[in-house]
Amino acid sequence: MLQPQNITEYFINEFLSDGDCAVDATAGNGNDTLKLCCAVGNTGKVYAFDIQESALTETETKLKENGIDNAKLILDSHSNIDCYSIQKPKAVLFNLGYLPGGDHTIQTKYNTTIEAVEKSLEILDNNGFISITIYYGKNSGTEEKEHVMDYLKTLDHKRYTVTVHDFYNRPNTPPLTVIVTKNSGTVI
Ligand SMILES: C[S@@+](CC[C@H](N)C(=O)[O-])C[C@H]1O[C@@H](n2cnc3c(N)ncnc32)[C@H](O)[C@@H]1O
């Protein structure tokens, strides 16, 4: 049964199969990169971005521990995704905010996040999805959340479906996950 906290995992399982291409736009500690690598198998390819070398080192270690060898780790901003000839990814994952256990002052910023989402939509496979998990609250993330959500609202509803998954009855400010898919048929 679908557990709402695993909505991104649900989409990974539904959309990805052996041989696919996928992108982790925020590698961090490598948890999402590992999930994507497993979902696309040995014949697939995962591109994982992070601006922190320590994050990519952590990701590389995690992949090695799990015998995974189908990822390309890229020390660069996800806003430069168009510089890496990534062909039609079936999934692009954004897990916004700062590296858990790392320097909390280094975190995603709305302008580069929006640029990266825009570029990801251009290269996304027609049967693909983008997942954006947004952490926000008292200390950080609120400005980014507002700008990113405002931007997502402007996406043409005839071309894209944007759904927001919220933990409606959880206290404080639980993360939101936004899923964007491309529409292939007629949308009213
Ligand atoms: C919440 S963490 C990601 C957690 C990760 N998905 C995991 O499974 O462990 C956010 C990451 O985004 C990275 N980041 C911040 N700005 C970035 C950018 N412009 N491009 C790529 N990564 C960025 C941070 O360095 C941090 O490691």
PDBQT file of the ligand as one rigid body, heavy atoms in Angstrom, charges set to zero:
ROOT
HETATM    1  C1  LIG A 201      18.687  18.017   1.825  1.00  0.00    +0.000 C 
HETATM    2  S1  LIG A 201      20.254  17.710   1.105  1.00  0.00    +0.000 S 
HETATM    3  C2  LIG A 201      19.950  16.376  -0.019  1.00  0.00    +0.000 C 
HETATM    4  C3  LIG A 201      19.738  15.032   0.650  1.00  0.00    +0.000 C 
HETATM    5  C4  LIG A 201      19.925  13.886  -0.300  1.00  0.00    +0.000 C 
HETATM    6  N1  LIG A 201      18.933  13.842  -1.336  1.00  0.00    +0.000 N 
HETATM    7  C5  LIG A 201      20.028  12.536   0.377  1.00  0.00    +0.000 C 
HETATM    8  O1  LIG A 201      19.379  11.580  -0.068  1.00  0.00    +0.000 OA
HETATM    9  O2  LIG A 201      20.787  12.422   1.342  1.00  0.00    +0.000 OA
HETATM   10  C6  LIG A 201      20.465  19.080  -0.013  1.00  0.00    +0.000 C 
HETATM   11  C7  LIG A 201      21.774  19.065  -0.775  1.00  0.00    +0.000 C 
HETATM   12  O3  LIG A 201      21.679  20.027  -1.830  1.00  0.00    +0.000 OA
HETATM   13  C8  LIG A 201      22.972  20.508  -2.074  1.00  0.00    +0.000 C 
HETATM   14  N2  LIG A 201      22.892  21.730  -2.882  1.00  0.00    +0.000 N 
HETATM   15  C9  LIG A 201      22.680  23.003  -2.476  1.00  0.00    +0.000 A 
HETATM   16  N3  LIG A 201      22.656  23.830  -3.532  1.00  0.00    +0.000 NA
HETATM   17  C10 LIG A 201      22.861  23.069  -4.643  1.00  0.00    +0.000 A 
HETATM   18  C11 LIG A 201      22.948  23.343  -6.027  1.00  0.00    +0.000 A 
HETATM   19  N4  LIG A 201      22.801  24.589  -6.502  1.00  0.00    +0.000 N 
HETATM   20  N5  LIG A 201      23.194  22.319  -6.881  1.00  0.00    +0.000 NA
HETATM   21  C12 LIG A 201      23.322  21.047  -6.415  1.00  0.00    +0.000 A 
HETATM   22  N6  LIG A 201      23.249  20.721  -5.098  1.00  0.00    +0.000 NA
HETATM   23  C13 LIG A 201      23.016  21.714  -4.218  1.00  0.00    +0.000 A 
HETATM   24  C14 LIG A 201      23.552  20.693  -0.691  1.00  0.00    +0.000 C 
HETATM   25  O4  LIG A 201      24.960  20.757  -0.736  1.00  0.00    +0.000 OA
HETATM   26  C15 LIG A 201      23.015  19.452   0.046  1.00  0.00    +0.000 C 
HETATM   27  O5  LIG A 201      23.955  18.419   0.041  1.00  0.00    +0.000 OA
ENDROOT
TORSDOF 0
